[in-house]
Amino acid sequence: MDPSKVIRKAVIDLGTNTFNLLIAELIEGKWRRIHSEKDGVALGMGGINQKIITEDAILRAEKALSHFKTIAESFGVSEIRAIGTSAIRDAKNQTEFVERIKKDIGVEIVVISGNEEADFIYKGVAKTIDFSVPSLIMDIGGGSTEFILVDSNGIQEKISLNIGVSRMLQLFSCDDPIRPEQVLELNQWLEEQAAGFFNNLNVSRLIGASGSFETFYELIHNTTIPSLDAAIELPFTSFYVELDRLIYSTQAERDINPWIVPIRKKMAPYAAVKTKWVIDKLGITETYLSPYSLKEGAL
């Protein structure tokens, strides 16, 4: 293949907790992943519930994006698409942040709505699993969490809720470990935020879109997640037991657990509470992990 004719593009998902870089090239009409990496920027830490991106967070974002841009250029990328999600779209200083990144780093950020985020997540997950069985896609973010009800005809319902794990961590002052009555308080808050979305859903299969579900996989199997291009089933009983164990774990236990990445060590119980709440509310009996999410859908 003539190297001058190879098309390579990069997508950067600017999540509230993690910035994700995906570099791919177009070969015979199909995109092939050639590089991916992530950085726990914690963009929403210290200000998400006040709708502010703090100066410290901006500096972390600039460092990560500068590195990602260098990596993309080393691969000969023709276009970088940077996508801003929950923390950025809600920030009162969104315009200043976007303009500063463009001026300082030379990366232009496109800020998307929650509905657009859900659409990209669906497109990504759809590359890894068929929806012959009606399914609920769940993407746990730091600022928001997207839920997409799908079947063989495509998206049937979707919603983006501001119930991300960074918001939860900064909103609630839970003990270490969390007490059962505090879990009930969190569940009640989730119920209020959902505003009835789940009440009429009839679905028994849950598909987690990468992120926290990758951590769940590694905790269940005590091994690094393999490189996947297809969704993989999470054994339901083991998964459910692991969620309970994670909810009531201590910070010290999570700090030394090699299967929890640093950015998730404080927030993992909140991700587990939220996932278990969805499972119990809907009567979920099948659970899957999709390795693809927003960035693959955007690509």
N, C-alpha and C positions, 0 to 999 in steps of 0.2 A: 504493500500500500504506500502511495506517495505521501510522505509525512506532511507535505505542504497542504494536503487536502483533508487531513484529519481535523475534525471539529471536536474541540474539548471545551466544556463549560463547567462552571462551579456554582453550586448553590450553598448559601450559608443561611442556616436557620438560627436566627437570633432569639433563642428562647430566654425565658425569664431566669432560669437556672443555668442552662447549658447552651453554648454556641456550638453548632454542628456544621462541619464542612464536608461537602461531597463533591468530588471531582469525577467527571465521567467523560467518555468519548463516544462519538456516534460511529458505529460500524454496521454497515449494511442495514441502515434504518433502525437500529436498536442501540440504546444507550448501555455502555458497559462501565461499571464502576472501576476506577483505577486508583482512587485514594479517598480515604475518609478519616477524619479525626474529630475530637471534641475537646472543649475546654470549659471547665466549670466556672464560668464568669460570675455567677450570682448577681445578675443585673438588677434583680428586684430587691436584693437585700438592703434593708435600712430605709426603704421608701415606698415600696409598692402599694401599701395600704393608704399612703398619703398622696399617691399618684405623682411621685417624684422619682427620677433617676438621680441618685446621689453622685457627687463628684468622684468619690472613690470608685463607684460602679462604672462611671464613664471612663475612668482611667484603665480599669480592667478590660472594658470593652475595646478600647483603642489598642491595647497591647495584643489582645486576641485577634482582632481583625487585621492588624498590621502583619502578624505572623501568618494568618490564613492567606492574606493577599500575596505574601512572598512565596508561600507554598504553591498557590495557584499559578503564579507567573512562572515558577520553575517547571511546571508541567505544560507550559505553553497554552494556557487557557485563553480563549477568545472573549469570554464574557463571564462576569461574576454577578450572580443574582443574590442579593442580600435581602432577607425577608424578616421584617420586624413583627413580633407577635404581642402577647398580652401586656407585658411591662411597658413596652414602647407605645402601643396604641392607646393605653390609658394615661400615659404620663402627661402632666401639664407642661412639662418642658420637652415634649416630643420634638417640636420643630427645631429647637436649639440643639438637641442631641443629634438629630439627623443631619443638620447642616454642619455641625462640628465634625462628625465622622467623615462627611464628604470632603470637607476642607483639610482636615488633618491626615486622613488615611487614603482618601481618593476612592472610597467605596460608597456607592449610592444605595441607600436603604429604601425599600418599598414596604410601607406599613400596611398590613392587611387586616380585614375585619375578622371577627370570630367565625362567621359563616364561611368566609373564604378559606380560613385555616382548616375548617372541617372538610371542605371540598378537597383541598390538597391532601389531607390525611387519608381520605377515602381513596383518592387516586393512587396513593402510595401503597396502601394496604391491599388494594384490589390486584396489584401485581403479584401478590404472594399467596392468595387463597381465593377459592371461588365462594360465591354466596348462594349456592343452591339451598343451603340451610340458612334461614333468616338469622342474622347476627347483629350484635351490638358492638361497634368499634369504640374503644375507650383510649384516649390519649391523655395521659397524666402530665400536665405541665406544671411549671412553677407558679404561673399567674392564673392560667385558665385550664380547664379540662374539657375536651370535646367529646361528645357522644354522637355517634352516627348510626342510626338504625338502617340496615341494608338488607336487600334480598336479591334474587336473580334479576330483578328489574332496576336495580340501582338504589340510590338513596331514597328512603321513605320518610325519615324524620332526622333532624340534626339540631344540635344546640351547643353553644359554647358558654360555659358557666365559669364565673370568676371564683373558682374553688380550688385554685392551684395550691400546691403544697407549700410554696414560699409564703403565700398569703396566709395559709392556715397556721404555719409556724409562728409568724409575726403577729397574728391576731389573737391566738390563744396562749395562755400561760399554763401549760400542762406540766404535771409533775414528771419526775424521772424515777421509775417508769410511769407511763400514763396510768391513771387509775380507771377502773371500769366506769365509774360515774362520769368521768371526763370523756370517755368514748361515747357514752350516751349523749353528752352535750354536743360533741362533734357531729354525731349522727343527726341530731335535731337541727343543727345548723345546716347540714347538707340538705336535709329535707326542705327546709325553708328556701334555700338558694335554688333548688331544683324546680320550685314553683309548679309541681304537678306533672313535670315532663314524663316521669317514669310510670305514672299511675295506670296508663292504659296500654303499656307496651307488653307484647306477648312474645318473648324471646328467651331462649335457653342457652344460647352460645355467645360467649364474650370473647372478643379479640382485642388484646392489648397491643397498642402500637409502640413498639420499641421502648426506649426510655426506662421507666421504672419496672416495666415487665421484663426487661433484660436482667435487672437485678433480681427480680423474683425467680427467674429461671436459674440463675447462678446459685442462689440460696437453696433452692430445692435440690439441685444436682451437685453442689459443691465442686463446680468446675466452671471454667471460662466458657462463655457461650460460643458455639462454633460459628464460623462464617456462613450465613444463611442467605438464600434467595427465595425461600419459601417459608410460610408460616409453620410453626411446630406446636404440637399439642402440649399443654402443661397438665400433668396428671392431677385431676381435680382434687382428690383427697389430700395429696401431699401439698398442693398449692394452698388449700384452705387452712391446713394445719400451720403452714409456714407464715401465712398472713397473721394468724393469732400470735405466733411466736414473735413476729416482728413488732406487732402492736405493743406488746408488753415487755419488749426488750429494754435494757438500760442503754444509756448513751455510751457507757464504758464497754459494754458488750459489742455495740455496733462499731465503736472506734477500732477495735482489734479484729473485726470481721473482714477478711480479705475480699469477700464477695460483694461488699457494699462500697461503691466508689465514693470518694471523699465528699463530693457535693451533695450526696444523698444520705450521709450518715445521721444528720440531724432531722431530715424530713421524711425518712423512710416510714416511720410509724404512721404519719399522716396519709401517705400513699396507700399503706395497707388498710387503714381504717376506711378510706374512701372506696377502695376496691371491694372490701368485704361488705360494705353497706350496699353497694350495687348488686353483688351476688345474692345477698339475702333478700333484698327488696324484689328482685326479679325472679328468684328461684333458678338461677343459673346452674347448669349441670355440666357444661363443657367450656373449657378455657384454652385459649390459644395465644401464642406470642407471634406477632408479625415483626420481622426485622425492619420493615419499611414504614415510613411515616411521611411527615410533611415534606422533607427535602426531596425524597424520591418522587412524590407526587408533583412537586413544583418542577422537577427536572423534565 
